[in-house]
Amino acid sequence: MANNSISLRSLLEKEKINGINFLDWFRNLRIVLKLERKEYVIEEPLLDELAANAPRADKDKFKKHMDDMVDVGCLMLATMNSELQKQHENMVAYEMIQNLKEIYEGQAPQERYETSKALFQCKMTKGTPEGAHVIKMMGYIQTLEKLGFSLKDELATDLILQTLPDSFKPFVLNFNMNEINKTLP
């Protein structure tokens, strides 16, 4: 099984999650974790800390969950682009998946198509897709929160919208005129 596991992990390493391929990446992650019998780590939150006098079987189960959680978390981080790594490096595997789902699965299929289309058509000056720019900005906002300077959702959204290139002016205008109320992800 070790060889199968290594060859399947190459699926994830070949195409890192970059903001537009979440569904494909997540499907491949689930395949790898199912083979390794670790899929539960992304489906179940971390078990509560055990009491010192807990039965040995419970302690073994807790240790296995912790070990698998570290292994899966490292695998996930290794298969993310650097902006997503920075954003998720202090999370456990379950929290990473919940956050990524909130960011990427919240889009309707048409929105995902439009986002993907825009990401491929529009490039920033350094060749980075706008989606990567938004993720980077979200990382900066999360860093500010960790430093004790939280931005309200509306201000954070405005900050991101104002840093988009001029080609997004019609989108920003539409967003503001229709009072679209979306969460930051």
C-alpha positions in Angstrom: 0.0 0.0 0.0 2.9 2.4 0.6 3.8 2.4 -3.1 0.1 3.0 -4.1 0.0 5.8 -1.5 3.1 7.5 -2.8 2.0 7.3 -6.5 -1.5 8.7 -5.6 0.1 11.5 -3.6 1.8 12.6 -6.8 -1.6 13.5 -8.1 -1.8 16.2 -5.4 1.8 17.3 -5.9 1.5 17.6 -9.6 -1.3 20.2 -9.5 -1.2 22.3 -6.3 -4.4 24.0 -5.2 -4.3 27.6 -6.6 -7.7 29.0 -6.2 -9.4 27.8 -9.3 -9.0 24.1 -9.0 -10.3 23.5 -5.5 -12.9 20.8 -6.6 -10.3 18.8 -8.5 -7.7 19.1 -5.7 -10.3 18.2 -3.0 -11.4 15.1 -5.0 -7.8 14.0 -5.4 -7.1 14.6 -1.7 -10.1 12.5 -0.7 -8.9 9.7 -3.0 -5.4 9.7 -1.4 -6.8 9.9 2.1 -9.3 7.1 1.5 -6.5 4.8 0.4 -4.4 5.8 3.4 -7.5 5.3 5.7 -7.1 8.9 6.9 -10.2 10.5 5.4 -11.8 10.9 8.8 -9.2 13.6 9.7 -10.8 16.1 7.3 -14.4 15.0 8.2 -14.2 15.1 12.0 -12.9 17.8 14.2 -10.0 17.0 16.6 -11.0 14.9 19.6 -11.1 16.6 23.0 -8.0 16.3 25.1 -8.3 13.1 27.2 -8.1 12.9 31.0 -5.0 11.3 32.5 -6.9 8.3 33.7 -8.6 7.6 30.3 -8.6 4.0 29.1 -5.6 2.9 27.0 -7.7 2.3 23.9 -9.0 5.9 24.0 -5.4 7.2 24.4 -4.3 5.2 21.5 -7.2 6.4 19.3 -6.4 10.0 20.3 -2.7 9.6 19.5 -3.6 8.0 16.1 -5.9 10.9 15.3 -3.2 13.5 16.3 -0.6 11.7 14.2 -2.9 11.3 11.2 -3.9 15.0 11.6 -0.3 16.2 11.4 0.4 13.9 8.4 -2.7 15.1 6.5 -2.1 18.7 7.4 1.4 18.6 6.1 0.3 16.9 2.9 -2.4 19.6 2.4 0.1 22.5 3.0 2.6 20.9 0.7 0.0 20.8 -2.1 -1.0 24.5 -1.8 0.4 27.5 -3.5 2.5 29.8 -1.2 -0.4 32.2 -0.5 -2.7 29.5 0.6 0.1 28.0 2.7 0.6 31.3 4.6 -3.2 31.5 5.1 -3.5 28.0 6.5 -0.2 27.2 8.2 -1.5 27.6 11.7 -4.6 25.4 11.2 -5.2 21.7 11.6 -6.4 19.6 8.6 -10.1 19.8 9.5 -10.0 23.6 9.9 -8.1 24.0 6.6 -10.8 22.0 4.7 -13.6 24.0 6.4 -11.9 27.2 5.4 -11.2 26.2 1.9 -14.8 24.9 1.4 -16.1 28.3 2.7 -13.9 30.1 0.2 -14.4 27.9 -2.9 -17.5 25.8 -2.6 -19.7 28.7 -1.8 -19.7 29.7 -5.4 -22.5 28.6 -7.6 -21.3 26.6 -10.7 -21.9 29.7 -13.0 -19.9 31.9 -10.6 -17.1 29.3 -10.5 -17.1 29.3 -14.3 -17.0 33.1 -14.5 -14.3 33.3 -11.9 -12.2 30.7 -13.7 -12.7 32.4 -17.0 -11.8 35.8 -15.5 -8.7 34.3 -13.8 -7.5 32.8 -17.1 -8.2 35.9 -19.2 -6.9 38.6 -16.8 -3.4 38.7 -15.5 -1.8 41.2 -13.2 1.5 42.9 -14.0 3.6 40.1 -12.6 1.5 37.4 -14.3 -0.4 36.5 -11.2 -4.2 35.8 -11.6 -6.5 38.2 -9.8 -7.8 35.3 -7.8 -4.3 34.8 -6.3 -4.2 38.5 -5.6 -7.5 38.3 -3.7 -6.3 35.3 -1.7 -3.1 37.2 -0.9 -5.1 40.1 0.3 -7.3 37.8 2.5 -4.1 36.5 4.0 -3.0 40.0 4.8 -6.4 40.6 6.5 -6.1 37.4 8.5 -2.5 38.4 9.5 -3.9 41.8 10.8 -6.5 39.9 12.8 -3.8 37.7 14.3 -2.0 40.9 15.3 -5.1 42.2 17.0 -6.3 44.6 14.3 -9.5 43.2 12.9 -11.2 44.8 10.0 -14.9 44.7 9.7 -16.1 42.5 6.8 -17.4 45.5 4.8 -14.0 47.3 5.1 -12.0 44.2 4.2 -14.2 43.7 1.2 -13.8 47.3 0.1 -10.1 47.1 0.6 -9.9 44.0 -1.7 -12.2 45.6 -4.3 -10.2 48.8 -4.4 -6.9 46.9 -5.0 -8.2 45.1 -8.1 -7.0 46.3 -11.5 -8.9 48.9 -13.5 -10.3 46.1 -15.7 -12.5 45.2 -12.7 -14.2 48.6 -12.4 -17.4 47.4 -14.0 -17.5 44.5 -11.6 -16.8 46.7 -8.6 -19.5 49.2 -9.7 -22.0 46.3 -10.1 -21.0 44.9 -6.7 -21.6 48.3 -5.0 -24.8 49.3 -6.9 -26.5 46.0 -6.3 -25.4 46.0 -2.6 -24.2 42.4 -3.0 -23.6 41.1 0.5 -21.1 38.3 0.4 -18.7 37.0 3.0 -15.1 37.7 2.4 -14.3 34.2 1.1 
